[in-house]
Structure formats: structure tokens, C-alpha cells
Amino acid sequence: MIVLVTGVNGQLGHDVVKELSAKGHQPHGTDRDDFDLTNEEAVHAYVKKINPDAIIHCAAFTAVDKAESKEETAYNVNALGTKYLAEAAKALDAKMIYISTDYVFNGNNSEPYEADQKTDPIGAYGRTKLAGEEFLKAALEKYFIVRTAWVYGLNGHNFVKTMLRLGKERGELGVVSDQIGSPTYTVDLAKLLVEMVDTDKYGVYHATNSGICSWYEFAVEIFNQAGLEVKVNPLTTDQYPTPAKRPKYSVLSKKKLEEQGFTPLRDWKEALSAYLQELKAQA
């Protein structure tokens, strides 16, 4: 299967291409240098040239705080870029996976969000990603929407790398303790996406590593596993203001994944351990 993967230089795209190759597919990784996602003609021309059987769309405008002041830019990438890709996929009868986010919800829940639950984004990033979901549904029948959260991988910046850097620089730091979710290791998510693309079990799914924690608990576990002695102080969201509001509760229910027989992602602590080993091997 020829699979076009957008955002190959990002955290997830990088691992998706590796996993596709390992499973005997022909991945075609692309980044912004290959074509402009916000240019309809360029998207259609490029997709037609590659003629893929499937598209795994990992590229996105993910700078959550920046999206508040640059919502139009985020919309062009996250919503219109997805629309153009979906229409290009439709023209070739290709299937498409779109990576979405926990930010499509308001974060007021006290139990995990189901895949069919009502969306209600509280910021620009969530609004633009949700618009991408809606364009995809309107353009294509053979689609998967996979909402994930708290993603980290080898490429690019992420919370784990930031904590490791700060932990080496300081003996003490504060981390928000009243936002709850599930970390997601890109290697594990990539395996699921490749498993998915081989099927026709289309629809909206939620996928994160299993288990839940706060950012504070995540940081404590990172330092424990990395063998760094750092005093972590719990902060409230109010003590750490950011331009974009964060969902307080981001736990996504994986019930639909299990119902459809997909392999669940392992526990987040186990995944973190694998990631730290991967970082060590890279260094």
C-alpha cells in the first residue's frame, strides 16, 4: 500500500513512516518543503502525483498558545489543509486518517470522553482542529479521525524533553497539578495508525496510552525514571497562566478502539520508560 504521510519531520509523522516501512508498506513522507498544505491546487497536484492508497495526515499547526493570536493561520493549516487533502483523497478513492486532539472538548467532564460525545472547544487550536474533522467528514466516507493527547516522541519539542532539560538545570520547579490526562508515546500511536489503515473500520476514535495522571504526576515520574533528583511543586492552572485555556480534564475513552478489536496502547509509565531508552540510544 502506498501511504502519503504529512508532517514527516514532526514527532508522529517520523514514527508513522518508520512503522509503515516495518510493516511492508510504501510510505511517502512529506513536509512543508514538498507542498503548501494551505494551497488547494498544490495539495491536489502533489497527491495526484503520488497516487496513494491512503493518507495519514499528521501535519498540523500545534502551537496552542500561538493559535490564540494566529487563529486564521491555524485555521488555514488545520481546517483548510485537511479539507484539501480529503478532497484529493476522494478524487483517488483513497482512505484517510486525520490526527485530532482532546482540545475539541471543553475539559469539564469528570469521566473519560467517548468518541461520539458532543464537542465544545474552548480555544482557537481546538476550534481549528474540529473544523478539520468536519471538513473531512463532509468530503470523505473512508475516513478515520483519531483524537489523541499529551503527545511526545523523538522529533521536535515535548513535555518530557522540557522536563529533562529543566531537571538538569534546576533542583526545583513547579508543574500544573489540576489538569488531568493521558500521555501518548508516538511510537505506540504510530503502531495503532498503521494497524488501522489496513482496515476499513472507519469512524472517530480516541487513542492515548492507558492510565491517567496530572502534568505534575507526569513530571515526577519522568524524574524518577531518569534518576534526577528534582523537587517538583504542584501548581494550579491559575498560578501558571497561558494565552490559551487548557482543558482541565482531557481523559479520552478508548472503548471504541477496544470494541473494534484494535490493539490498546500500553500503560503510560511503561511507554515513558521505552521513550527514555530511545532518547538514550539516540544520544
N, C-alpha and C positions, 0 to 999 in steps of 0.2 A: 504494500500500500504506500502510495506517495502521500506524505503528510507535510503540509506547509505549517511551519511553527513561527509565529510572530514573537518578537522580543527575545531573540536567541541570546542576547548579551545580558539579559536580566536574570534574576535568581531562578525563576521557574523555567523559563524557556530553555536555558542551558541544560537543565536536568531532563527536560522532556525530550530534547534531541538525543541525549545520551541513551535514554531508556528506549526510544523508538529504534535506534540502531541496534541495541542489545536484543530487541525482540524481532529483528529481521525486516523492519520496515525501511522505507527510504525517506528519511527526514530531510526537509529543506528549510533550514533555519534562516530567518530574515531579521534584519534590524532596520532602524530608521534610514540608514545609508542606502538600502536597497530600493525602497519606495516610500512615498509620503502617505501615511495612513489617512491623512485628512484630505487627500486629493482623490476624488472619486475615479477619475479617468486613470490615474496612476495605479490605484488599487486594482481596478478591473483588468488593466493591461498586464500587470505583473502576475496576478492569479491565473489569468488565461494562459500566460506563457508557461507557468509551472504545471498547470493542469492537474491539481492534486485530487486525490480521492477524499481527503479530509483536511480540515484546517483546525489547528489548535491555537486559539488566539490568547496569548499570554501578555502581549504588549499592552501597556496602559499608562495613563497619567496617574501615578500613585502618590504624589506629594500631597498628602491630605490637607496640611495647613496652607500650602501654596494655592490649592484649588479654591480656597475661600476668596482670594483676590484675583484669581485667574480662572474663573468658572467657565468662561467661553472657550479658553484653550483646552481645559479639561473635557468639556463637552465635545469639542471637535475630535479629540482623540478617543475618548471613552464611548461616546454615543455614535457620532457620525462615522468614525473609523470602523466601528463594529457593524454598522448598517451597510457600509460599502462592501466589507468583507462578506457579510451574509448574502448580499445580493449577487456578489461574484460567485459564491459557493452555489447558490441556487441555479445560476446560469449553467454551471457544470455538473449539477446534480451531486455535489459533494456534501458530506456532513460537516458539522462544525461544533467545536467545543469552545465556549466562552467562559473565561475565568471571572467570576464576580466576587462579591465581598459581603461580609457581615454588616457593613455600613449601609446596606439598603434597609436595615431595621433601625428603630429608634432607641433600642437598648433599654427599654423599660420593663422587659419581661423578667420573670423570676424562674422560668423553666426554659429549657432549650427551644430555640426557634425551629419549627418544622418548615420543610421546603415549600409548602403551599400556604404558609402564613402570610397575612397582609403585610406589605412593605410600607415603610414610613421613614425615609431617610431624614437625618437632622442636619446634614451639611452638604456642601457642593460636591464633594467626592462621591458620596452615596447617591446623590441625585443623578450625576452623570453616568455612573455605573448602572443604575437602574434603567436609565434611558437606553443604554446599550442593550440591556436584557430585552426591553420592549421592542426595539428595532429588530433584534434577532428573531424574536417570536413572530413578528409580523412578516418577515421576509422568508423564513425557512421553516420547514416541517422537521427536517432531520437535524435537530439541534440538541446539545447538552448545555445547560447552564450549571456551572459548578461554583457555588459560593464557598469561600474559604476565609481564613482569618489568621492574623499574627504570623505571617509567613517569614521564614528565614532559610537561607541557602548559601552556597559557596560564593556566588557572584553578588556584587553590589553591597549596599549598606543594610543592616538589620539590627534589631534589638540585641541579639546575642553578641555580635561583634562590638557594638557600642558598650555593652556592659563589660566585656573582656578588656577593652581599651581603658575604660574609666577605672575598672578594678585594679589595673596595673599602675595607674597614675595616682589613685587616691585610696585611702584606707577606709573612707566612709562616704556614702552617698544616699540620696533619698529617691525612692521609687513609688509611683502611684499604687495604692493598695485597694482602691474601691472600684476598679474596672476589672471585670471577670471575663475570661475567655479560654480558648484552647490554642496553644502554639501549633504551628504546622511546618514540618520539615519538607522542603521542596522535593527531595529525593523520594519521599513516601507519596507525596501528592502526584508527582510525575508518573509513578508506577500505576496509580489508580487511573489517571487520564489515558494512559496507553491501553490499559485493560478495557476502559470504557469505549475508546474509539474503535475497538474491534467488534463492538456490539451495535445493535440498533435499539437499545433500551433508552430511547430519548426522553428528555424532560429536565426538570430542575432538581438539582442535588445539593446537599451540604457535605463538605468534606474538610475535616481537620484531624490532627492526631487526637487520640482518645484521652479522656481525663480533662479536668479544668483547673485553672489557677488564676490568681491575680498577677499583674505585672510584677508586683513586689515578690510574690512567691516564685515566679519565674526567675527573677534576678537572683534570689537566694539560692535556688537550685543550680543556676549557672555557675555561681562562685563555688558552691560545694563541689560540683563535679570537676571544675577546673582547678581545684585546690588553691583558690585565692582567699586569703583572709580579709574580708571586707565587711564592715558594719553597714547593714542596709536599714535605713529608716523608712517606715511606711509613711506615705504622704496621701492626702486626699486630693481628688481632682481639683478642688478649689485652691489648694496650695500650689498647684502646678498648672496655671492657666495656659491654654494654647489657642491660636486663632480659630481652629476648628473644634467643635464639640465632639467628644468621643462617646460612642455608645457605652453605657455603664455595664451592660450585660450583653456579651457577644457570643454566648454559647449556642452552637448550631447542632441541631439534632441530626444524627446520621441514620435515622430509622429507614429512610427511603433507600439509602445505599444498601443497607442490610436486606431489605425486602427484595431488592432487585438482584441480590446474590453477588454483589461486588465485595472485594476483599477489604475489610475495615483497616484503617491506618492504626499502627501500633500506639502504645501509650507514649505521651509526650516526653516523659523523662527518659525513656529508652531511646526515643528519636534524638533527643538532645545529646545523649551520650555518643551516638553514632556520628552526629554532626561535629562534635568536638574532636573526635578521632579523625574525621575527614579534614578539618582545619589543620590539625597537627601534621597530617600526611602532606598537605599542600605546602606547609611552611618548611 
